[in-house]
């Protein structure tokens, strides 16, 4: 049998088709930071550029999500995702359009163990039955410096009433100079962590102050910059229900005051609105604002 050489033109055509398919979408995964606290959401953006010359639809196919991740630990082992498929919402990408899709990497992949990880995003492209991957990005997971913790009971009226949870405050460096104050909520019996997140930049000139009210809500006041403070109220589910920026005014600084009835109030300092009000408007009033009955001078 005489072997005929494979037509060069056919090889070139096949290579052109593969190159065209590879160029149909461009992917790039960018994390918001390279350093994260253990149990903190590891967030970022998947940037998708449609170069196919036509509109594309990204959605679940065959019961599989159009977006997935490959996560490797510091030893190069593949991290197994937790059970339960989490589907991403479908998107339509017009020809030539670039779309930034918010992602949370550890929503499905356990990354609470301290150490380094490498992450790649994979996008299933059902129109040509291909999967496209991003380049791997690195992320480091560490734990913060504990400052304070306390076990509190879940109040009556809550579905988990009668159980106990642990509040904790800790500090963590986002970089060489940037330090943040973190809050963490965990189940006091099982140790399961419900929430971990930063509540603001932290300046060590003054220690944070905290108090619990009658509903076991946590009130935190801490310094975020010179003469600048952040006041945060966190409910029993670890949700920040109030945040406010405050400022020093001369010798008057913001303070937390607790009453015998379990109320926590904020006194002293200036609110943002007050700080933006001109001094004359704060200290002087129009004649029309004089209380009635005062004698004219």
C-alpha positions as CSV (number, residue, x, y, z in Angstrom):
1,X,0.0,0.0,0.0
2,X,1.3,3.4,-1.0
3,X,1.0,6.0,1.8
4,X,0.0,9.4,0.4
5,X,1.2,12.5,2.3
6,X,-1.6,14.2,4.2
7,X,-2.6,17.3,2.2
8,X,-0.7,20.3,3.6
9,X,-3.7,22.5,2.8
10,X,-6.0,20.3,5.0
11,X,-3.5,20.5,7.9
12,X,-3.5,24.2,7.6
13,X,-7.3,24.3,7.5
14,X,-7.5,22.3,10.7
15,X,-5.0,24.5,12.5
16,X,-6.9,27.5,11.4
17,X,-10.2,26.1,12.8
18,X,-8.5,25.4,16.1
19,X,-6.9,28.8,16.3
20,X,-10.3,30.4,15.4
21,X,-12.0,28.4,18.2
22,X,-9.3,29.4,20.7
23,X,-9.7,33.0,19.7
24,X,-13.5,33.0,20.1
25,X,-13.3,34.1,23.8
26,X,-10.6,35.6,25.9
27,X,-10.6,34.9,29.6
28,X,-8.7,36.5,32.5
29,X,-9.2,35.8,36.2
30,X,-8.2,38.6,38.6
31,X,-8.6,38.3,42.4
32,X,-9.3,41.3,44.5
33,X,-6.3,40.6,46.7
34,X,-3.5,38.0,47.0
35,X,-3.8,37.7,50.8
36,X,-7.0,36.6,52.6
37,X,-7.9,35.6,56.1
38,X,-9.1,32.1,56.7
39,X,-12.9,31.7,56.0
40,X,-13.0,35.1,54.4
41,X,-14.7,35.1,51.0
42,X,-12.0,35.0,48.3
43,X,-13.4,37.3,45.7
44,X,-12.5,38.5,42.2
45,X,-13.6,39.0,38.6
46,X,-13.7,36.7,35.6
47,X,-13.2,39.0,32.6
48,X,-14.7,37.5,29.4
49,X,-14.2,39.1,26.0
50,X,-16.4,37.8,23.0
51,X,-14.2,37.7,19.9
52,X,-16.4,35.2,18.0
53,X,-18.1,37.8,15.8
54,X,-21.5,36.8,17.0
55,X,-23.6,36.9,20.2
56,X,-22.8,34.1,22.7
57,X,-25.0,32.6,25.4
58,X,-23.3,31.2,28.6
59,X,-25.7,28.9,30.6
60,X,-25.9,25.5,32.2
61,X,-25.7,22.6,29.8
62,X,-26.4,19.0,30.6
63,X,-26.8,19.8,34.3
64,X,-23.3,21.4,34.5
65,X,-22.6,25.0,35.2
66,X,-20.9,27.0,32.5
67,X,-18.3,28.2,35.0
68,X,-16.1,26.1,37.2
69,X,-12.8,26.3,39.0
70,X,-9.7,24.2,39.5
71,X,-8.1,24.8,42.9
72,X,-4.7,23.4,43.9
73,X,-3.2,23.5,47.4
74,X,0.5,24.3,48.1
75,X,1.5,20.7,47.4
76,X,-0.2,20.7,44.0
77,X,-3.1,18.5,45.1
78,X,-6.5,19.2,43.6
79,X,-9.0,20.6,46.1
80,X,-12.2,18.7,46.0
81,X,-15.4,20.8,45.8
82,X,-18.1,20.4,48.4
83,X,-21.2,18.6,47.5
84,X,-24.0,20.5,45.8
85,X,-23.8,22.2,42.5
86,X,-23.8,26.0,42.5
87,X,-25.0,27.3,39.2
88,X,-23.9,30.7,37.9
89,X,-26.6,32.8,36.4
90,X,-26.7,32.7,32.6
91,X,-25.3,35.6,30.6
92,X,-25.6,36.8,27.0
93,X,-22.4,38.4,25.6
94,X,-22.8,40.5,22.5
95,X,-20.2,40.3,19.7
96,X,-17.2,42.3,20.7
97,X,-18.4,42.9,24.3
98,X,-16.3,42.4,27.4
99,X,-18.0,41.3,30.6
100,X,-16.7,41.3,34.2
101,X,-18.3,38.5,36.2
102,X,-18.0,38.7,40.0
103,X,-16.8,35.4,41.5
104,X,-16.3,33.9,45.0
105,X,-13.8,31.1,44.7
106,X,-14.3,29.5,48.1
107,X,-18.1,29.4,47.9
108,X,-17.8,25.8,46.8
109,X,-14.1,25.0,47.3
110,X,-12.8,24.6,50.9
111,X,-9.8,26.9,51.3
112,X,-9.8,27.4,55.1
113,X,-6.5,25.5,55.6
114,X,-3.7,28.0,55.9
115,X,-1.2,28.1,53.0
116,X,-0.9,28.9,49.3
117,X,-3.3,28.0,46.6
118,X,-3.4,28.2,42.8
119,X,-6.7,28.8,41.1
120,X,-7.9,28.6,37.4
121,X,-11.3,29.3,36.0
122,X,-12.9,27.1,33.4
123,X,-15.7,28.2,31.0
124,X,-17.7,25.7,29.1
125,X,-18.5,26.8,25.6
126,X,-21.3,24.5,24.4
127,X,-21.6,26.0,20.9
128,X,-18.3,24.3,19.9
129,X,-18.2,21.8,22.8
130,X,-15.0,23.2,24.3
131,X,-13.7,24.3,27.6
132,X,-11.6,27.4,28.0
133,X,-9.3,28.0,31.0
134,X,-7.6,31.0,32.4
135,X,-4.0,31.2,33.6
136,X,-3.5,30.1,37.2
137,X,-3.4,32.9,39.8
138,X,-1.9,32.5,43.3
139,X,-3.5,33.3,46.6
140,X,-2.3,33.0,50.2
141,X,-4.6,32.2,53.1
142,X,-3.5,33.1,56.6
143,X,-5.1,33.7,60.0
144,X,-5.4,37.0,61.9
145,X,-4.1,38.1,65.3
146,X,-6.8,37.5,67.9
147,X,-7.9,40.6,69.9
148,X,-11.1,39.6,71.7
149,X,-13.8,36.9,71.7
150,X,-16.9,36.2,73.7
151,X,-19.6,33.5,73.7
152,X,-23.2,34.8,73.6
153,X,-26.6,33.2,73.6
154,X,-29.0,33.4,70.6
155,X,-31.9,35.5,71.9
156,X,-35.6,34.4,72.1
157,X,-37.6,34.7,68.9
158,X,-34.6,33.6,66.7
159,X,-34.9,30.2,65.0
160,X,-31.7,29.1,66.7
161,X,-32.8,30.4,70.1
162,X,-31.1,28.5,73.0
163,X,-27.8,27.9,71.1
164,X,-24.6,29.7,71.6
165,X,-22.3,31.6,69.2
166,X,-18.8,33.1,69.5
167,X,-18.0,36.7,68.5
168,X,-14.4,37.4,67.7
169,X,-12.3,40.5,66.7
170,X,-8.9,40.1,65.1
171,X,-6.5,42.1,63.0
172,X,-4.8,41.2,59.8
173,X,-2.4,42.9,57.4
174,X,-3.6,43.2,53.8
175,X,-0.1,44.3,52.8
176,X,3.1,45.6,54.3
177,X,1.4,48.7,55.9
178,X,-2.4,48.2,55.5
179,X,-4.0,46.7,58.6
180,X,-7.7,45.9,59.0
181,X,-10.0,44.9,61.8
182,X,-11.9,41.7,61.2
183,X,-15.0,40.2,62.7
184,X,-15.7,36.4,62.9
185,X,-18.8,34.5,63.9
186,X,-18.7,30.8,64.7
187,X,-20.9,28.2,66.4
188,X,-19.5,27.7,69.9
189,X,-20.2,24.0,70.0
190,X,-19.2,22.7,66.6
191,X,-16.7,25.4,65.8
192,X,-18.3,26.0,62.4
193,X,-17.4,29.4,61.1
194,X,-20.5,31.3,59.8
195,X,-18.9,34.6,58.7
196,X,-15.5,36.3,58.5
197,X,-15.1,39.8,57.0
198,X,-13.2,43.1,57.6
199,X,-15.2,45.9,59.2
200,X,-12.6,48.6,58.3
201,X,-9.0,49.8,58.3
202,X,-7.4,49.8,61.7
203,X,-5.0,52.3,63.2
204,X,-3.3,51.1,66.4
205,X,-3.2,54.5,68.1
206,X,-6.4,53.6,70.0
207,X,-7.7,50.1,70.8
208,X,-11.2,49.2,69.5
209,X,-14.0,49.3,72.1
210,X,-17.0,47.0,72.0
211,X,-20.2,46.4,73.9
212,X,-23.2,44.0,73.8
213,X,-26.8,45.2,73.9
214,X,-29.9,43.4,75.3
215,X,-30.3,41.5,72.0
216,X,-26.7,40.4,72.1
217,X,-25.9,42.6,69.1
218,X,-22.2,43.6,69.0
219,X,-21.3,47.3,68.9
220,X,-17.8,48.1,67.8
221,X,-16.0,51.5,67.6
222,X,-12.5,51.6,66.2
223,X,-10.1,54.1,64.7
224,X,-9.6,53.9,61.0
225,X,-7.4,57.0,60.4
226,X,-6.1,60.0,62.4
227,X,-9.2,61.5,64.1
228,X,-11.5,59.2,62.2
229,X,-13.6,56.3,63.6
230,X,-16.0,53.6,62.4
231,X,-19.0,52.5,64.4
232,X,-20.4,49.1,63.5
233,X,-23.4,47.2,64.8
234,X,-23.5,43.4,64.1
235,X,-26.5,41.2,64.8
236,X,-26.5,37.6,66.1
237,X,-26.3,36.2,62.5
238,X,-23.1,38.2,62.0
239,X,-24.7,40.7,59.6
240,X,-23.6,44.3,59.9
241,X,-26.9,46.2,60.4
242,X,-25.3,49.6,60.8
243,X,-22.1,51.3,59.9
244,X,-21.2,55.0,60.5
245,X,-18.1,57.2,60.1
246,X,-17.3,59.6,63.0
247,X,-14.7,62.2,63.7
248,X,-13.0,63.8,66.6
249,X,-13.9,67.4,67.5
250,X,-11.2,69.0,69.6
251,X,-11.1,67.0,72.8
252,X,-14.4,65.3,72.1
253,X,-14.0,61.8,70.8
254,X,-16.7,59.2,69.9
255,X,-17.5,56.8,72.8
256,X,-19.8,53.9,73.5
257,X,-22.0,54.1,76.5
258,X,-24.0,51.2,78.0
259,X,-27.1,51.7,80.2
260,X,-28.5,49.4,82.9
261,X,-31.3,48.5,80.6
262,X,-29.0,46.9,78.0
263,X,-28.9,49.8,75.6
264,X,-25.7,50.9,73.8
265,X,-25.5,54.5,72.7
266,X,-22.9,56.5,70.8
267,X,-21.8,59.9,72.3
268,X,-19.2,62.5,71.4
269,X,-17.5,63.4,68.2
270,X,-19.0,64.4,64.9
271,X,-21.0,62.5,62.3
272,X,-20.1,62.8,58.6
273,X,-23.0,65.3,58.0
274,X,-21.9,67.4,61.0
275,X,-18.3,67.3,59.8
276,X,-19.3,68.6,56.4
277,X,-21.4,71.4,57.8
278,X,-19.5,74.8,58.0
279,X,-18.5,76.0,61.4
280,X,-20.7,79.1,61.2
281,X,-23.8,77.0,60.5
282,X,-23.0,74.8,63.5
283,X,-22.3,77.6,66.0
284,X,-24.5,80.4,64.9
285,X,-28.2,80.6,64.2
286,X,-30.5,82.9,62.3
287,X,-32.7,85.4,64.2
288,X,-35.8,83.5,62.9
289,X,-34.5,80.4,64.8
290,X,-34.6,82.2,68.2
291,X,-37.0,80.5,70.6
292,X,-40.2,82.6,71.2
293,X,-40.4,84.8,74.3
294,X,-36.7,85.8,74.4
295,X,-36.2,89.6,74.8
296,X,-34.8,91.6,71.9
297,X,-31.4,93.1,72.6
